[in-house]
């Protein structure tokens, strides 16, 4: 074809991904945050905190104020409601954006999100789009956020009834896991994240699964040293996948870390988010473990070992919401398969187990075997 | 400090930036788009077109439908209103996102934006955040978008009365400049983008400024071969800056390409966007050119050459809106300096001229010399 002119070249963007594990991040002796905050002219910090965290930590707001005074950075602290429901409309996002505007947080200033996954999702998305990206620091406060969602590079909001329909890949400049925040969590929030530990162990690391087995009783009573040990290992495995997995922004077809997640996302939605993400993941792991056995990838005894382990950790692995049907008699949870495919696009790609610590991607799911797995799960309990 | 554990590593994201210059992109013989669209299973295309473009090109919608039929990709065409005003609230963004949802556009499908800068900003932002990023192709239809905004990697929406307060860096998978779209533009839209040609010539490339001088009459009558020549060179200079400038996502303090833009952005806003971006940029170039002379960086005769050239191209370089004052008697346009600083953060950094084709960054602006420059500009006309 005549008269075609073309300009083409590559460029790369380099990201430095950092996760710290500590205690008392806002004590005067703790140097982690001080070292991260560059003292640019005019740089400021806006701290957005999950109000559940503030309610459980009486001295937190005063500690934060003292901390920023001591490092001579102008700061403003604001609390917002936490929980998945805040992701269901744009109100909280707009609120955080307006705080960024009013407090003159620019591309050389800091937005610090402190809380569970939902608050980190809202603050992370706001940071990603305000002024086309401001410096963002995550301080996850739940087991789930410390070992999984908070250590990643994504954020998301629910739109049109679809989980994380909008969001971005936006690496925070640092993630700081402060184990002290775990002490004041509800039992549900302490436990929920352990499902992600079991998940990543099953697909990536047999040794971690064995450690979870060994620590069962201590994890079930949330004994701090046991919790720290598995959280660090789970975070490290997620980190390795992002940094060394070859596809940090997920341009391919598969979401290899999302074992058990096609049904978990849908189960959360069916329950109107009364079932927490980690709780839904435990059920989703059980479903896909039984499916892996039904299709012949693992032995039934291996499936039993896995599901018994989830139960030992205190998870309710079956919920009546799993078997709710639509007006045509179709199980609503099965819509999760198509929504899961559609998020990435291309062919369906589901992670299944070939053994403990070993996963496989499949492009086809037999619906009759899913229904069989759901029946087995109901009878299991 | 005891008990600190740290995980840290780098990862990189590689982008391939491609700009094509062609005519009749939707004719059956044109292979450019066909080669870009991968034929993944389930991949679809949603085409969002500026309705001004459709009004001026009667056969466009049928050509697009035929084109996608011939390449066997399911496509859906939707028109939206263009113009900067659509960026002032979230309505059009939500509309495009809902079209992405309803038409099942996933991360392996395509969103194609066809139009001027505003439509490309809305569609580019929607593509950046839907499913955390879907494949995006830009087909700019105005002089301005073809030589400047459309060939870059940014998008933006106005919020809280601030231009591009939200947005992202999201490289499109391709930009296709179809010169045929220029034929049906209004005179204002044909001319407006030439301000960006003058801008980039002044800060980067003396030869291009000389070419603009030589082609003055032909550019003033929008003679196609003259327009093509300067659009390609202007796009190439912007492309080089993104790909080889070392800071594609603008993490530093300066916006070296935004010569004349601190006042231009504010002037657009003061005029409620009645003054088009390129028109405002012509005035902004004149202001900062006079300032560069007043501070002694360039000779008054050089400033005169530059401003005369803008006038020769048909630009109105002075607008009464430039001198509107607030209730305290302060020129509103001066707020543009602080907003410009705040967008990037850190210290103020303004591009000035040291000569034709040669720029310099300064961190301080003398307000009395700005006012002197504005007076000179008024008297110039």
Interface residues (C-beta under 8 A of the other chain):
Chain A: X1 X3 X4 X5 X6 X7 X8 X9 X10 X11 X12 X13 X14 X15 X16 X17 X18 X19 X20 X21 X22 X23 X29 X30 X31 X32 X40 X41 X42 X43 X90 X97 X98 X101 X104 X106 X107 X108 X109 X128 X129 X130 X131 X132 X133 X134 X154 X156 X159 X160 X162 X164 X165 X166 X167 X168 X169 X232 X235 X236 X239 X242 X243 X244 X248 X249 X250 X251 X253 X341 X342 X343 X344 X345 X346 X347
Chain B: X1 X3 X4 X5 X6 X7 X8 X9 X10 X11 X12 X13 X14 X15 X16 X17 X18 X19 X20 X21 X22 X23 X29 X30 X31 X32 X40 X41 X42 X43 X90 X97 X98 X101 X104 X106 X107 X108 X109 X128 X129 X130 X131 X132 X133 X134 X154 X156 X159 X160 X162 X164 X165 X166 X167 X168 X169 X232 X235 X236 X239 X242 X243 X244 X248 X249 X250 X251 X253 X341 X342 X343 X344 X345 X346 X347
